[in-house]
């Protein structure tokens, strides 16, 4: 909302000072950012849970039912299962933390900042923790199997693409967190009226 729109609203509501309208608009903007961060965190968590379960299920099928597994694919089953449990636990903790924030401008900003910090942390963990380990285990598992060289190359390209997208996602989350952090600093600097 720009100044001209606020001025029109103020003119039509002559009893309210302009800073009250600015505060309401700011609060709505913060709530919108908080909802967006919450939706993104929900989607990320559900994607992690679903992909972890799917990958572990596929690996269990090939490792145990079709008896095509090796030690690295068994480790991969454990890794994907742990990622699923990690996502479920973090989701539960994040949801419980939501109730601890006050429903004020600063409290809602703290809530949005908390979700953004969570997204940055989760994304960084996946980017620098899971992907290198998952990639290494997959390459070692393929090296010990009878899969073709081209299948290994295709997997390497897939992992490279996903790693790039994870890096891009991480940068987006860092940018969002920094925007909220800057807004919090600006609000802390403003004198109370």
C-alpha positions in Angstrom: 0.0 0.0 0.0 1.6 3.3 -1.0 1.3 6.7 0.6 -1.4 8.0 -1.7 -3.7 5.0 -0.9 -3.1 5.6 2.8 -3.8 9.3 2.4 -7.2 8.5 0.7 -8.1 6.1 3.5 -7.1 8.7 6.1 -9.1 11.4 4.4 -12.2 9.1 4.4 -11.6 8.2 8.1 -10.8 11.6 9.6 -10.7 10.3 13.1 -7.7 8.0 12.7 -4.2 9.4 12.5 -2.1 8.3 9.6 0.4 6.3 11.7 -2.4 4.0 12.9 -3.3 3.2 9.3 0.4 2.6 8.5 0.6 0.3 11.5 -2.4 -1.7 10.4 -1.1 -2.0 6.8 2.3 -3.1 8.2 0.7 -5.7 10.5 -1.3 -7.1 7.5 1.9 -7.3 5.4 3.7 -9.1 8.3 0.8 -11.5 8.7 0.9 -12.2 4.9 4.6 -12.9 5.0 4.1 -15.2 8.0 1.3 -17.1 6.3 3.5 -17.5 3.2 6.4 -18.8 5.2 4.1 -21.2 7.0 2.7 -22.6 3.8 6.1 -23.0 2.3 7.3 -24.8 5.5 4.3 -27.1 5.4 4.9 -28.0 1.7 8.6 -28.6 2.3 7.9 -30.8 5.3 5.3 -32.9 3.5 7.6 -33.2 0.4 10.4 -34.4 2.7 8.1 -36.9 4.5 6.6 -38.2 1.2 9.9 -38.5 -0.7 11.6 -40.1 2.3 8.8 -42.7 2.7 8.7 -43.3 -1.1 12.4 -43.7 -1.5 12.7 -45.9 1.5 9.8 -48.0 0.3 11.3 -48.4 -3.2 14.6 -49.4 -1.7 13.0 -51.9 0.6 11.2 -53.4 -2.3 14.4 -53.8 -4.4 16.7 -54.7 -1.4 14.6 -57.2 0.5 11.8 -58.4 -1.8 13.7 -58.6 -5.1 16.9 -59.3 -3.2 19.0 -56.9 -5.3 20.4 -54.9 -2.5 23.9 -54.3 -1.3 25.3 -52.7 1.9 25.1 -49.1 0.5 21.4 -49.5 -0.5 20.7 -50.8 3.0 22.3 -47.7 4.4 20.2 -45.6 2.0 17.0 -47.2 3.4 18.1 -46.1 6.9 19.1 -42.6 5.7 15.7 -42.0 4.0 13.9 -43.4 7.0 15.8 -41.0 9.3 15.0 -38.1 7.0 11.3 -38.9 7.3 11.5 -39.1 11.1 13.5 -35.9 11.2 10.9 -34.1 9.1 8.0 -35.4 11.2 9.7 -34.4 14.5 10.7 -30.9 13.2 7.1 -30.4 11.9 5.7 -31.3 15.3 8.2 -28.9 17.1 7.6 -26.1 14.7 3.8 -26.4 15.1 4.1 -26.4 18.9 6.4 -23.3 18.8 3.7 -21.4 16.9 1.6 -20.9 20.1 4.4 -19.2 22.0 4.2 -15.9 20.0 2.1 -12.9 21.0 -0.4 -11.7 18.5 1.0 -8.2 18.1 3.0 -6.7 15.2 6.3 -7.6 16.9 5.1 -11.0 17.9 3.8 -11.8 14.5 7.1 -10.6 13.0 9.0 -12.8 15.5 6.8 -15.7 14.4 7.5 -15.0 10.7 11.2 -14.7 11.4 11.2 -18.0 13.4 9.6 -19.8 10.4 12.1 -18.2 8.1 15.0 -19.3 10.3 13.5 -22.8 10.3 13.3 -22.9 6.5 16.9 -21.7 6.2 18.1 -24.3 8.7 16.1 -27.1 7.1 17.2 -26.2 3.6 20.9 -25.9 4.6 20.7 -29.3 6.3 19.3 -30.9 3.1 21.8 -29.0 0.9 25.0 -29.7 2.8 24.0 -32.8 4.8 21.6 -35.0 2.9 22.4 -34.4 -0.7 26.2 -35.2 -0.5 25.5 -38.3 1.6 22.6 -39.4 -0.6 24.6 -38.9 -3.8 27.6 -40.7 -2.4 25.6 -43.7 -1.2 23.7 -43.9 -4.6 26.9 -43.8 -6.6 28.5 -46.5 -4.4 25.4 -48.6 -4.5 25.3 -48.3 -8.3 29.0 -49.1 -8.6 28.4 -52.4 -6.7 25.3 -53.3 -8.8 25.0 -54.4 -12.4 23.4 -51.2 -13.6 24.7 -49.7 -16.8 27.1 -46.8 -17.0 24.5 -44.6 -18.6 22.1 -45.1 -15.7 24.8 -43.9 -13.4 25.4 -40.8 -15.6 21.6 -40.1 -15.6 21.5 -40.3 -11.8 24.5 -38.0 -11.5 22.8 -35.4 -13.8 19.6 -35.8 -11.7 21.4 -35.2 -8.4 23.3 -32.3 -9.9 20.1 -30.7 -11.0 18.4 -31.3 -7.7 21.4 -29.9 -5.8 21.3 -26.7 -7.9 17.6 -26.3 -7.2 18.3 -26.9 -3.5 21.0 -24.2 -3.5 18.6 -21.8 -5.3 15.9 -22.6 -2.8 18.3 -22.0 0.1 19.3 -18.6 -1.3 15.6 -17.6 -1.6 15.0 -18.6 2.1 18.0 -16.6 3.2 16.8 -13.5 1.3 13.3 -13.8 2.9 14.9 -14.2 6.4 17.1 -11.2 5.8 14.1 -9.0 4.7 12.3 -9.9 7.9 15.4 -9.3 10.0 15.8 -5.9 8.4 12.2 -5.1 9.1 12.6 -6.1 12.7 15.7 -3.9 13.1 13.8 -0.9 11.6 10.9 -1.4 13.9 13.2 -1.6 16.9 14.8 1.7 15.8 11.5 3.6 15.4 10.6 5.7 18.5 7.4 4.9 20.2 4.7 7.6 19.9 
